[in-house]
Amino acid sequence: MNAFVTLLVFGASLAAGGGISGTVHDADGGALPGARVFLEAGLVGPVQETRADANGAFQFSGLAPELYSLFAIAPRQAFGGRSVNLSIDESVPNAEIRLSAAGTISGRVVNFENAPVAGAQITRVLLMDQNVGIPLTKLAPLGFDVPVTDQNGKFSIGDLPRGQKVALKIAHSMYAQEGAAGLVVGGNTPDIVLYQGILLTGNVLTDGEREPVANALVEITRTQPIRETTTTRSGPDGSFVIRLKPGGYDCFASGEEFRGTTRQPVFISGESPVQNVDVFVASA
């Protein structure tokens, strides 16, 4: 095979991509036809949806190498799923998702002065026993409600596996993102405290000309355990604003036509109420 043919074959292989297929069952092993099955490409990637057929079978194809969250839901069943790590052109043919009885977790969000916080969103739930995240904000366009705290700071999240442990991500424009782990669905939930944090202002710029880049996805990852990631997007002028707790972070920006040249470190000291960072990108 000459080099040109080899290149064509390799290109076709990349275009084909990998695949994930499997079945959705209830706790007793019965098929769940019509179950809604979702696939999230990484923490900041899009969500795809398909439906299980009459035998509970589903399939996703044309997938790039990535760590995926694969999860499903069906009437009278809770969210359930698993993580799947695909390499180039890999196929996973027997990915079973087993769902269980649905329960609810309720709680209250307060600030550092113990006052209730209204309007806080529960953006993501991690099913800790299954090691899969449910991106609630990404599911909103697909007909799901994003849980929001009421005037008393109270929230309630249904469709979670009863008796299992979960972790929550809570976001509010006036506070730093907060996480709460080890909560039991159906159990007592302690108050979740939000802190004002430090205002981080930034700009996404091209690496050479220092031109502003609009609508860039900015990932800000805490470098100390637990390595939480917060995301935002740059505005028309390339700027972004976010609140963070003190600590070390890495900033990275990406888009359809560009990608970060490096992970920009920033340390939020807490000595100043506002800090600034520039994040650079180049053509992908």
Order of alpha helices (4+ residues) and beta strands (2+ residues): alpha-beta-beta-beta-beta-beta-beta-beta-beta-beta-beta-alpha-beta-beta-beta-beta-beta-beta-beta-beta-beta-beta-beta-beta
